[in-house]
Amino acid sequence: MTAQETAPEFVEAAAADAMLPLPTPEMDGDMLFRLGMQYSSGSGGCPMDRVSAHMIFNLAAMKGSIEARVYRREMSQEMEREEIAEAQKAARRYIDAGVVTLAA
């Protein structure tokens, strides 16, 4: 499943269908970082998905996770530009839908 498929409009369906761990409003940067690690390694019930991992690392970095910034940068070096753009768009959809809120 790609980050595009886990965009906010698909959160309920994805969670119900696959019981995938997804970003939620109460997650802080550290929790999001751990979730990104699960997607980057294919562990904890998450499929290995670079786009979703990058998206979640991006959200975690915006919430203050230094580790997420490092991992996002490293992942970016292994990804195609189209994958990075997809991950960034998915992160924006999570923010715009209020699924992930950023500090003011």
Residue pairs with C-beta under 8 A, 6 or more apart in sequence:
1 14
1 18
1 20
1 47
1 49
1 52
2 49
2 51
2 52
2 86
2 90
3 49
3 51
3 52
3 54
3 55
3 86
3 87
3 89
3 90
3 91
4 51
4 86
4 89
4 90
5 14
6 14
6 20
6 22
6 52
6 55
6 90
7 90
7 93
7 94
8 93
8 94
8 96
8 97
8 99
9 93
9 97
11 22
11 99
14 20
14 22
15 22
19 45
20 45
20 46
20 47
21 35
21 38
21 44
21 45
21 46
22 35
23 32
23 35
23 56
23 59
23 94
23 99
23 100
24 99
24 100
25 98
25 99
25 100
25 101
27 35
27 63
27 100
28 63
28 64
29 60
29 61
29 62
29 63
29 64
29 65
29 68
30 60
30 65
32 56
32 57
32 59
32 60
32 63
32 65
32 68
32 100
33 56
33 57
33 60
33 65
33 67
33 68
33 71
35 46
35 56
35 60
36 53
36 54
36 56
36 57
36 60
36 68
36 71
36 72
37 43
37 53
37 71
38 44
38 45
38 46
39 46
39 47
39 48
39 49
39 52
39 53
39 56
40 48
40 50
40 53
40 57
40 71
40 75
41 48
42 48
42 49
46 52
50 75
50 78
50 79
50 83
50 87
51 79
51 83
51 86
51 87
51 90
52 87
52 90
53 71
53 75
54 72
54 75
54 76
54 79
54 83
54 84
54 87
55 87
55 88
55 90
55 91
55 94
56 68
57 65
57 68
57 69
57 71
57 72
57 75
58 68
58 72
58 87
58 88
58 91
59 68
59 91
59 94
59 95
59 100
60 67
60 68
61 68
61 69
61 72
62 91
62 95
62 102
63 100
63 102
63 103
64 103
76 84
79 87
91 100
94 100
95 101
95 102
